[in-house]
Amino acid sequence: MVKNAGSHYLLSELPEWKLFPAVLRGRIRLKGSGITNPVAVGDVVRYEAGDPTAVITEVLPRRNYVIRRSTNLSRQAHIIAANVDRAYLVVSLYFPELSLPFLDRILVTCEVYGIPATIVLTKTNLYRAEAADEITRFRALYEKAGYPVIETSVRTGENIDALREACRGKINLFSGESGVGKSSLIKALDPALDPKIGTISLTHLQGKHTTSLYEMYPLSTGGYVIDSPGLRGFGLVDLEKEEISRYFPEMLRVADRCRFVPCTHTHEPGCAVKAAVEAGEISPERYTSYLGMLEEDKKFR
């Protein structure tokens, strides 16, 4: 499935790019209570041909997906994309100001479902001269945790060619907070694309709110990009508090040295994670994000 427009969808039999509309068979819609969208962009589906609209009859098992809690304190969840080769998490230090807890929640979700993640720092032409030290600290924080960081500027073309090459032959999710320049970045990868308008009229697909649409685009240089709407929040789904630290790679590397198992890495004596934070081996910013996730976990119980 390559586009979700409310209760209507667009399909294509990849690698051929020939879009056609589809709707969902009712019995599929009832499955998976708590999930707001039974079919996600990137899903492989079976369908029955129709004139003019096909009917999706089955969603095949996903090899991975990115999921978030729909709204604050909601028990419902929304699948952002499925069957992804790599997630590119688009952030800007400023314009809008970076939220590390938000970024860390997406990174944890990628770790849970085994999706490699790259952090894309955008709009560097706007603040590089004044914030060179902040950029260096940001890179060090996440590269030390094990995540590649690529600095980009649509205006100057910085690293756009390298990013385009990295996307070649893969299904790539681009996600981030509202206003970080994600759609502009996708258009820079392939100027023929227009993430805001799309390639097919949605008049008959109930596409009233284009900012809420999820869509896959083919890159002329090879591969695909999934554009997700700008997010304003990202809640974790189906994680016990004892599990969360396993999805911080830098914590996982030292956790087996904790005196007690399981260890929440908050109050226990002999905690190797807390010792690593004090020694500067784990960044206090990432540890603070972890504590915030533990607190968030309590709110949903």
Buried (B, 14 or more C-beta within 10 A) or exposed (E): BBBBBBEBBBBBEEEEEEBBBBBBBEEBBEEEEEBEBBBBBBBBBEBEEEEEBBBBBEBEEBBBBBBBBBEEEBEEBBBBBBBBBBBBBBBBBEEBEBBBBBBBBBBBBBBBBEBBBBBBBBBBBBBBEEBEEBBEEBBEBBEBBBBBBBBBBBEEEBBBEEBBEBBEEBBBBBBBBEEBBBBBBBBBBBEEBEBEEBBBEBEEBEBEEBEEBBBBBBBEEEBBBBBBBBBEBBBBBEBEBEBBBBBBBBBBBBBEEBEEEEBBBBEBEEBBBBBBBEEEBBBEBBBBBBBBBBEBBEEBE
